Amino acid sequence: MDDKTMNQPDTCPTDEKGIGFFERYLTVWVGLCIVAGILLGKIAPGVAKSLDGMAIHVNDAPVISIPIAICLFFMMYPIMVKIDFGEVVKAGKSIKPVGLTLFLNWAIKPFTMYAIASFFLGTLFLGFIGPDAVDYVKAPLGSNLEVGATYGAGEVVLIDGVKMLQVPLWRSYLAGCILLGIAPCTAMVLVWGFLAKGNDGHTLVMVAINSLTMLVLYGVLGGFLLGVGQLPVPWQALLLSIGVYVALPLVAGYASRKWLIATKGEDWFRDKFLHFLTPITITALLATLVLLFSFKGETIVENPLTILWIAIPLTIQTLVIFALGYGISKAMGFTYESAAPTAMIGASNHFEVAIATATMLYGLSSGAALATVVGVLIEVPLMLGLVKFCVRTKGWFPAEAVETETLDRSNLEAHSP
């Protein structure tokens, strides 16, 4: 592993001077934005409904929210434009961090999510949720079942003239958790890595690899873990989501960086342009939260205890995967700049894809869709806490390989006859 490529200054653009009052109390602003979003949804439901209706649809289901897509672009672009894409190629040659990230995301995370969510929702919290509580979800796509027929753990019933599948409520929540567990983050994780001062090049490489891997394994693992046969994967929705949330700001960042350096010079780009962009990422993040919770806030307010039952296993899952990634990275001798994003990529989820998939498969009012919304609720404050933990434990990891090699060479020369 070439550790030198994993800690280049250009791929880790923040420094201590960049952590101001606004960034230092980001968790407080996040909480205020969540409250503001919920209040907006309650006080002005018409505004929230109008904004929520501005979406790109696939198969009659809203997949890309245009207001959120705009916010995500301004959240992602300042990060993308700071990356030296020449270093991304070098970072991609670091086999160990890349391999560990793929192993955690696809061989470990989906199964720990299933096990943890099954235990808490189906056993420990079943009495609180209600052993006899049921949920009505869409009948599986492509199925032609008669009323009264059984399908997995559900039974086909007629609701308002529409065939629905009646399933145990806890299993519906479990389905949403599974959809989160098999959707590794390909957008927000760039923000977490950026705030933790990790290697943005390594993070970007893993975003690209996970985006491609998701197209193959999302349906395979989803179908297996959901236990309802082959999961109908919305390929168009996945491709569109990845294109809007990742590819668009990536291309814009690369093109504008190249043009600005060529026309204005690298000094102007670093000292003027990047300084201007500093607050944009976090401002866009907070605006995204206000929008998300204005859309889904009513559901959360109406189900406060249900939110708790779902949030506990999701939180434990996040901490377990982060601990595995961070611990294994230390054991394998990674630098901090590689370890932080490696652990965070596994811990965070692509909740946009999970929400869209749950809505398309089970319906907007389903327990599965609610569980994916809870994923949004806990992810931001939880990941910000892990960012702070990473920054405080940076000293746990070895220094750059180049520094170690120089020190070893000096020691050898000092002891040579």
N, C-alpha and C positions, 0 to 999 in steps of 0.2 A: 504493500500500500504506500502510495506517495503522499505522506502527510503534508508535505509542503504545499501541494495543490489544494489541500483542504483548509488552508487558513490564509488565503491571499487577502490583502487589505481591501481590494476592490469588491470582493464578494461579501465583505462584512463591514458595511459602510458606517455603522453607528459607532459612537464612542460615548464616554461618560458625559461630555458636554451636551450631547443630544438628549439626555434624559432630564427634561424639565419638570416643572410643577404639573403640567397637564398629563405627561406620560407617567409620572410617579404615582399619581392617584387615579390611574386608568380604571381600576376596579370600581371605584366610586362612581365614575362617569358611566361605566357600563350599567351599574345598578340603576342610576337615574334615568338612563335611556330606556331600560326595560320598563320601568314604571311609566315613563312618558308614553311609550308605545302602547301599553295596556290602556292608559287613560285616553289616548287618542282614539283607540278602537271603541271605547265605551261612550265618550262624550260626542265624538263626531264619527259615528259608524258609517255614514254616507261617504265621508272622505276616504276612510280606510277601504271601504268596499270598492270605490272607484279606482283607487290605486291598485288594489288587489286584482281588479278586472283587467288591468293593463298587462296582458300576458301573451306569450307565444304558445299556441296550443298544438299538441300532437295527439292525434286520435281522440279529439274532443276533450282532452284533459289539459289543464294549464301546466306547462312544464317550466317555462322561463318567465319569471316576473320581470317585466321591463324596468320598473323603478329599482328593484334590488340588483338587477344586472348592471344598471348605471352606477349604483353605489359600489358594487364589487369591482367594477372597472377602475374607479378612482382609488379604491383600496389596494388593488393589485399593481396598477401601473407604476407608482413611485418605487415599488420594490423591484419590478422587472427592469426598469430603466437603469437601476444602479448596478446591475449584474454585468460583469465582463464575460460575454458569452464564449470567449476563448478559454476562460478558466472552467467553464461548464464542461467542455470536452475533456479537460484534464481530470476534473472531478469524477466524470463518468468512468474513468479507468481505475478508480479505487474500488476494487471488487468487494472487499470485506464489508464496508458500510452499505453498499448497494445490496449485497446478498443478504445481510442481516435484516434490512428493511423489508425486503420481499418475503423473507421467512416469517417475520413477525406479522405482516399484514395478511398473508394468505395461508400460512400453515398453522398459525397459533391463534390470532385474534378472532376469526369467525367462530372457532370452537369454544374458546373461553367465553365469548359473549353468549353463546347458546347455553353453556353449562351454568354460568352465573345467573342469567335471566331466568332460566328454567327453575333453578333452585329457589330463587327469591319470589318470583311471580307465581309459580306453580305449587310451591310448598310452604315457604315461610310466611308469605303475605296472602296466601289463598283465602284465609279466613276473613281478612280485611277487604279484599277485592270482592269476595262472594263466590263460594264454590258453585252456586247455581246461576250466577250472573252470566248473561249471554250478550253477544254482539252480532249485529247483522252486517255482513260484508258482501261485496260483489261476488256473484258466482264466478268460478274460474273461467278465464277467457277461453273461448273455443269449446267449452263444455255444453252439452245438451242434456241436462239432468232433469228428471221429473220431480215434481213436488213430493216430498217425503223420502227421496233417495238420500243416502248418506255419502259423504265425500270426506275422507279423512276423519277428523273429529267433529265435523259439522253435518247438518241436515238441511236439505233444500226446503225453503218455505216461501210462501207468497206474501209479499209486503207491498200493499198499494198496487197490486197487479204486476209487480216485478219479482222475478225469482231472485231470492237472496239466500246466502248460506248462513245459517245460524250456528255460531261456534261459541265455545266457552270464552268469556271475556278475557281471561288471563292469557289464553292462547293468541288472541288478537294483539294484545300488548307484546307478547313474545315475538310475534311476526315483525312488529315494528322495530324491536330491538335487534333482531337478526338482520334486517335491512340496513340498519346503522352499522352493524358489525362487519358487514361485507362490503362497505363503501369507504375505503380509505380516503382521507382528505386530499383533495387536489387543488384547493384554493386557500382556505384560511390558514393552512399549515405554513404557507409562505410568510404570513404575518407573524405567526408564533416564532418561527425560526429567525425572522428579522429582529423581533424584539429581544430574543434570547442571545443575539449576536452570534448565531451559528453561521455555518457556511451556506450562503444563499445558492451557490452553484450546485452543491450537493443536493440541497432541497429541491431545486428546480429539476435536476436530473431525475429524482425519485418521483416528482409530480408527473413527469412525462411517462416514465415507466409504469407507474401505477395506473395512469389513465388508460394506457394500452392494455395492461393486464386485466383491468376491470371489465373491459369489453368481452373478454373470454371467460373469466372466472366468476363474474357477478351472478350470471344465470346458473352456472353449474353448482356453485356453493349454495346459492339461494334455494334452488330446487331441492338440494339434498337436505339442508338444514330445516327448511320449512316443512318438509315431510309431506308435501301435497303434490308430488310429481314434479315435472319440469316447470320451473318458474317462467312465466311469460315475461321475458326481459324487453323493456322498451328501448330497443337499440337506438332508434331515432332520438329519443329523449336523452339518452346517455351521451351520444355524440354531440347533440346540440348543447347540452349543459357544459360539457368539457370545452367545446369550442368557445362559448360565451364567457365562461368563468376563467379559463386558462389561456387558450390560444390567442384570443383577441388582445388582451393586455400584453401578452408575450410578444406578439408581432409588433404592436405599437411601441413597446419599450425598446426592442432591438432596433427598429427603424429610426426612432427619434434619437436614441443614443448615438447611433452611427452618424446621423445627419448633424446633430448639434456639435459633436466633437470635431467633425470635419469643417464646419462653418465658423464655430465660435472658439474652438480650442478646448483642450482638456482642462486647463486651469479654470476657465469660465464655467465649464460644465460642472466641475466639482465644487467650486467656491460659491457660485451664484445659483445655478439651476437646482442642484440637489438641496441646497439650503432652503430654497423656496418650497420644495416638495415635502420637506420634513413632516409638517403637521397633517398633510392631506390623507395619508393612509389611515391614521387613527380617527380622524374626523369622519371619513367615509365608513369606517367600521361602526362607529356609533350611530351614524345615520341608518346603516343597514339594520342595526338592532331595533331602532325605533320603528322602522317599516315592518320587520318581521313580527314584532309583538303587537303592532296595531292590527295585523292580519289575524293573528292566532291568540291574542290576549284573552278574548272572551272565553275560549275553551279552557284556558288555564285557570281563570278566575272561577269558573263553574266546577272545576274538578281539582281542588287544592290537594286533598289527600291522595287522590289517584296519581297526581304528579309526583308526590313523595314516593309512593311505592315503585314507580317506574324509575325515578331519578336515582334511587339507592343502588340498584344493580348496574345502571349505566355508569355511575361514579366509580364504583368498585372496579368495573371493567377497565375504565380509563386509567386508573391508578396502577392496576396490575400490569397492563401492557406497557405503560410508561416505565415502571420499575424494571420490567424485563429488558426493555430496550436500553435503558440507561445503565443497568447493571452489567449486561452482556457487553455493551460498548466499552465499559471500563475494563472488564476482564480481558477483552481482546486488544486493549492498548490503544484505543482510538483517542485522538485529540478531542478536546471539548467541542471544537467547531464542527466535528463530525458527529459526536455523541448526541448533542442536543437535538439537532433536527432528526436524527435517526429515531430517537425515542418519541419525539413529538408526532412524527408522521404516523406511527403506529397508534398512538394514543388518541389522536383526533379523528373525526369522521366527516365524510362528505355529506352533510345533512341535507343540502339542497337536492342531491340525487335521491337520497333516502325518502325525503318527503314526497318528491314527485312520483317515485315508484310506488310507495304505499298508497298514494291517492289514486293512481291509475289501477293498481291491483285490487284494492280493497274499498276505496271510496274515501272522500274527504272527512266524513263523520265517523270513520272506523276507529277502533282502539289502536290499530296499527299506525294510522296517520297521527294520532295523538302522541304515541310513543316517540315517533320521529321528531315531533315538535319539542318534546321534553329534551331530546338530544340537543337542540339548539339552546334551550334554557340553561342547561348545565355546562355546555361546552365552553362558552366564552369565559365565565369567571373561573372555571376549573383549569383551563389551559393557561390563563393569565397567572394563576397561582403556581403552576408548573414552570412557567417561564421564569418567575422570580426564584423558584427553587434551583433551576439550572444556573442562573447567573450567580447565586450565592455559593454554589458548589463547583464552580469552574476549576477551583484549585485541586479537586479530586483527580483531575486528568493530567496526563503527561504534557510537557511542553512540546513545542513543535519539533518534529524529527530533525529539521535542519539545525536547530539549536543544540539538540542532544548530540548529533553527529559532530558538531564543532567542538563541544565540550569534551567528547570522547577523544577526538583527535588531539586536543590540547593536552589531555592527561597522558596520552600515549607518548607525545613528544617530550613531556616533562620527565617521564620515567625511562626514556630511551637512553642507552649508554652513550 
